[in-house]
Amino acid sequence: MIPPFAYVRARSIDEAVALLARPESRPAAGATDLIGCLRDEVFTAKAVVSLGGIEAMTGIAETADGGLRIGALTSLTTIVKHALVAGRYPALAQAAASVASPQLRNQGTLGGNLCQRPRCWFFRGGYDCARKAGDTCYAMQGDNRYHCVFGGSTCLIVHPSDTATALTALDAIVSIAGPKGTRSVPIQQFFVLPEKDMTHENVLAPGELVTTISLPAPRAGLVSVYRKARARASWDFALAACAAAITIEQGKVTAARIVLGAAAPIPWRVEGAERMLIGRRLDEPTRARVAAAALNGATPLEHNAYKVAMLRGVVSEALGSIG
Ligand SMILES: Cc1cc2nc3c(=O)[nH]c(=O)nc-3n(C[C@H](O)[C@H](O)[C@H](O)COP(=O)(O)OP(=O)(O)OC[C@H]3O[C@@H](n4cnc5c(N)ncnc54)[C@H](O)[C@@H]3O)c2cc1C
């Protein structure tokens, strides 16, 4: 049973920040992950601060420079259905569409999707693991079939969010409000590896909130795509995923960002593979070389060697859908 907690509705970002300054207060957006975490004792809460009534954190708007500003409380369904997202940033629309089930996409928000806690079955399963400030990562010796092949060190989670992978390829900016004011962080610096912080997946300090996610204006020739492999066609997290944002001018690649999902504790950018694309046509031999290079340095665990081939496959599929 979930221990009792106070439930408070914030009406503004300032009010939410003030309420979250109290000890053991947790923000709730759609609460689809929060309730599971409280139930599974991933963490506790003396107070849950609902963000649902904060108008300034909802909706999608075009910015003066042709980019998009998405409120952190915007539902995943709204993102999937938005014409500008689908038209200009299809990787994000496809990633959001691949999350869970229609009910969870109706209720779940973009900010909550980025800030959801990992799905490692030891972390969720009542083990006092390293990510909960214990002294062991149980996935090192235990069943690690769903764990990482890059970036693991002292904790072997994979980041669970589909939209995080797409937003990293799209070079998004995360805006944050907290007790010390506001700040903006490129999404690649928002997520942190266990070697930097073992118990947090991102740079949010206590009491800080994600308020908006901004996307830069798409350059001419930008094409983006998200591909996800999973055990079931719906209601399932990625076993392997790839988001690619490729700019093609006069038939040749002039810029590329390729990001692997379900591969590492953070969305995992493969810059060596990206560089191999620059100046080339996206033909089949190039795609095959780049997909192979994307997995250079992967270190599979005892039970997840299958992921290397699967990740190579989603990279190849993602590039193939562009080229
Ligand atoms: C059966 C199932 C299948 C799923 N499958 C997938 C999947 O395939 N892909 C995928 O990506 N996800 C999947 N999910 C996760 C789901 O997408 C998340 O539960 C949802 O996106 C979280 O959104 P929310 O608004 O409900 O977040 P909440 O549950 O409200 O919050 C999640 C966490 O983030 C914090 N938080 C929320 N908003 C903010 C904010 N603005 N700033 C700072 N912290 C915040 C909360 O305190 C909480 O710790 C699945 C979940 C379930 C239950």
The ligand as an ORCA input file, in Angstrom:
! r2SCAN-3c Opt
* xyz 0 1
  C       2.683     -0.113    -19.093
  C       3.565      1.053    -19.406
  C       4.244      1.068    -20.601
  C       5.073      2.144    -20.931
  N       5.735      2.149    -22.114
  C       6.545      3.192    -22.430
  C       7.246      3.235    -23.648
  O       7.136      2.350    -24.486
  N       8.046      4.306    -23.886
  C       8.199      5.336    -22.996
  O       8.920      6.278    -23.274
  N       7.535      5.312    -21.838
  C       6.709      4.282    -21.528
  N       6.027      4.279    -20.338
  C       6.237      5.371    -19.413
  C       5.207      6.433    -19.667
  O       5.409      6.994    -20.893
  C       5.396      7.441    -18.579
  O       4.738      6.870    -17.477
  C       4.793      8.790    -18.907
  O       5.329      9.315    -20.086
  C       5.122      9.713    -17.765
  O       4.381     10.905    -17.967
  P       3.533     11.489    -16.785
  O       3.133     12.849    -17.212
  O       2.463     10.553    -16.378
  O       4.656     11.581    -15.658
  P       4.510     11.472    -14.092
  O       4.205     10.086    -13.690
  O       3.634     12.552    -13.559
  O       6.013     11.830    -13.688
  C       7.079     10.953    -13.976
  C       8.278     11.391    -13.109
  O       8.750     12.629    -13.555
  C       8.574     13.651    -12.568
  N       8.037     14.800    -13.297
  C       6.872     14.857    -14.001
  N       6.794     16.029    -14.645
  C       7.922     16.712    -14.341
  C       8.409     17.986    -14.706
  N       7.739     18.805    -15.530
  N       9.596     18.380    -14.217
  C      10.311     17.566    -13.380
  N       9.893     16.349    -12.997
  C       8.716     15.923    -13.493
  C       7.631     13.059    -11.527
  O       7.911     13.535    -10.219
  C       7.909     11.576    -11.648
  O       9.029     11.191    -10.876
  C       5.191      3.229    -20.017
  C       4.497      3.218    -18.798
  C       3.695      2.148    -18.498
  C       2.965      2.171    -17.188
*
